[in-house]
Amino acid sequence: MNKPSILRTRFIPFETVDISSDEVLYIDEEILITRWKAIRPRADISGGISYTFLKDGIKISRFYDAGKKFAYWYCDIIDVKYEKDLNRYTLIDLLLDVKLMPDGTMKVLDADELAVALEQGLITQEQACRSLKKMDTILQSIYSNTFPPAICMEQKYWEV
């Protein structure tokens, strides 16, 4: 398969960013695995490995600090749009995120943004409901100690 182009669309702030420069490590109809560097310089992270579960609409990322040491897991809840004729994926951020630290500390992020986006008509009720259901799936996986999925633990993808 030729390397696809990959776009990331956010609602707050509204933007579409071309992340096609991310290195594609693996792709099939179920999963897209990429290695990336932070788009904007940050003190807390330098880059990571992302596992985009294309049919599930969940992107799980291993974030690394400036010393290339594992920092935390970050789960983006997304919709995935694939345009076959353009070989282009658009990852549409549905706002809710889950951050899981190595010590097990967990945070649900951006629930306020989801509420604002729904109030302002930036997203549909159906998108908001999908986001909440996918967040619940992630949380249930964490609570039952089945997080992260096995493929995320394959060390062959971990080098940044």
N, C-alpha and C positions, 0 to 999 in steps of 0.2 A: 504494500500500500504506500502510495506517495504521502509525504508528510502533509498533514492537513494544516490549514490556517486555523487559528484559535483566537476568538474574541471573548472578552469578559465585559458584560454589561451590568452596571449597577444603577439603582434607582436613586439612592441618596449617597453622595451627590450623583446626579444623572451623568453618566459617562460610559463610553464604550472604548476599551483599550485593546489594542492588538497585542496579544501575548504569544504570537507565533514564533518569537525568538526563543521561547522555552524549548529545551531539548526533549524530544519525544523519546522515551526509553522503551515504551511498549504501547501497542494499541490493538484492540480487537473490537468486536461489536458490544462488549460489556464494559471495558475499562480503558481509560487513557491514563498512562503514567508519564509524568513529566518532571524534569529537573529544572529549577528556575533560580534566578537571583532576584532580590528585592528590587522592585521598579524604582522606588525612591530610597535614597540612603536612610538607614535606620540604625539606631544604637543597639536595639534589642535583637534583631534578626538580620542574617545575611542572605538567606535563601532557603530552599527546601526541596522536598520531593512531594508531588501531589498525585493522588490516586483518585481520578474522577470516575465514579461509577455512573456510566452514561444512562443506563436505564432506570437507576434508582434516584438520580438527581441529588447525589451527595458527593462532595469533594472533600477527601480527608488528606490533610497535609502534615508532613513532618517538618516542623520549623527548626532551623539551626541558628545558633548564635554566631557572633563574629568570629569565634574560635572554631567554628564548624562542629560544635558539640550540639547534640540533640537538645532542644529547648522545650518544646511542647507539641502536642497534637492540636490541630485547628480544623474544625469541620465547617465547611460552607454548605448551606442548603441552597440548591440551585434548580433551575429548569435547564434542560439541554435542548438546543435546536441544532439539527444537522442539515446542512444544505448539500446534498450529494453532488449536484452538478458543479458546485464550487469547491467541494471537499473542505467545507468550513463548518467548524463547531462554534456556536455561540453559547457561552455559559452565562446564564442569567441569574444573578444573585438575588435570592428571595429573602435577603436581609438577616434572618436569624442565623447565628453562628454558635458553635460550642467549642470552648477551649478547655483542653485537658492537660494539666501539668503532670510531670513525672511522678510527683508525690500523691497523685490521685485527686488533687484539688480541681474542681470543675467550675466553669462559669458559662452561663447562657448569656450571649451578647446580642445587642441590637433589637431587643423586643420593642423598645421605644420607637426605633426607626420603622419597624413593621407597622406599628399603630399609626404613625404619621403618614406612611405611604398609603395605608388603607383609607385613612380619613381624607387625604388629598386626592384620592383616585389615581395614584401612581401605579398601583397594582390592583388586581381584581380580587374579589372575595375568594374565588377558586384558588388563585395563587397563594393567598394568605393561608387558606386551609391546608394546601399542600405543604407549605412551609412548616406549619405547626405539626402536621402528621409526620413529616420527615424528621423534625427535631425530636419528636417522641421516639421514633425508631432508633435514633442515635443514643438518646438517653437510656432507653431500655437495654441497648447493647452494653453501655457502660455499666449500668446497675447489675447486669447479669454476668459481668466479667467476660464478655465475648468481644470486647473492643480492644484493639482494632481488628478488622478482618485479617485473616491469615496472610493474604497477599501483601498487606502493609508491613508485615514482619519479615518478609524475604529480604535479607541483607544485601542481595546483589544490586538492589536499587538505592541503597542508603548513601553512597558516596556523593558528597556535594562538591 
